[in-house]
Amino acid sequence: MIERRIEVTTDDGEMTTFVVHPEHGGPHPVVLYLMDAPGIRPALMDMASRLASAGYYVMVPFLFYRGSEFKEFGQSDADMHRRKELMGTVTPTNIVGDAEALLAVAEEDPHARDGDVGAIGFCMSGGLAVALARALPERVVAAASIHGAFMVRDRDDSPHRGLDAVRAEIYLAWVDGDDTAPPESIPVFTDALENAGVRYEMDLITDAVHGFAPTGPRYHRASSELHWERVHSLLRRTL
């Protein structure tokens, strides 16, 4: 397995990005692996490596780069407050330019396969993965939102709006009782998908809480393994 850190130039600055892919058997399909609110840390990189080991070229960008140099955040009050501020710098609109910059870099790497790509997001990035499927339908053919937050927003670029352009298949792991994605937003989102004719699957997770996928205080093994099964199946079908 090859893992390296690079700097990707976007219109807004330099975005630290980790690239993980197998050493042999390429070129590999590209998957954009979008970080959750706690940021890039060993638990997230372990997940990226697990995905890459199945034969993917995984790119993990530090999405807080507009307001911070790369760092691993801790659990101090100061770090938690800072992360909350930085979450506001990432939107369903500006993630598109980030993705375009990432894909431009991948196009120059012989280990990365051209053509269709996937996007997977966690927590704050669940809706961002869907936004990429909407904005880049010519590239994104698979998108997954894992315990996604703020999936329905009162703004024009909300992930549930404008889905007619989507050609991707979408998977949603939605946590029941999640304050960041309340139950009343589920039919709003699924109705939008169905009205747009988008292929999707959704699991309503009832025995785990928001943040169940990566190892940590909220990790729930059964639910996390379910998300792995669904994501692998989605990527096999589409990539």
Secondary structure as GFF3:
##gff-version 3
##sequence-region A 1 239
A	DSSP	beta_strand	2	10	.	.	.	ID=ss1
A	DSSP	beta_strand	13	21	.	.	.	ID=ss2
A	DSSP	beta_strand	28	34	.	.	.	ID=ss3
A	DSSP	alpha_helix	42	52	.	.	.	ID=ss4
A	DSSP	beta_strand	57	61	.	.	.	ID=ss5
A	DSSP	three_ten_helix	63	66	.	.	.	ID=ss6
A	DSSP	alpha_helix	77	87	.	.	.	ID=ss7
A	DSSP	alpha_helix	94	107	.	.	.	ID=ss8
A	DSSP	beta_strand	112	122	.	.	.	ID=ss9
A	DSSP	three_ten_helix	123	125	.	.	.	ID=ss10
A	DSSP	alpha_helix	126	135	.	.	.	ID=ss11
A	DSSP	beta_strand	140	146	.	.	.	ID=ss12
A	DSSP	three_ten_helix	163	165	.	.	.	ID=ss13
A	DSSP	beta_strand	169	175	.	.	.	ID=ss14
A	DSSP	alpha_helix	185	195	.	.	.	ID=ss15
A	DSSP	beta_strand	200	205	.	.	.	ID=ss16
A	DSSP	alpha_helix	221	238	.	.	.	ID=ss17
###
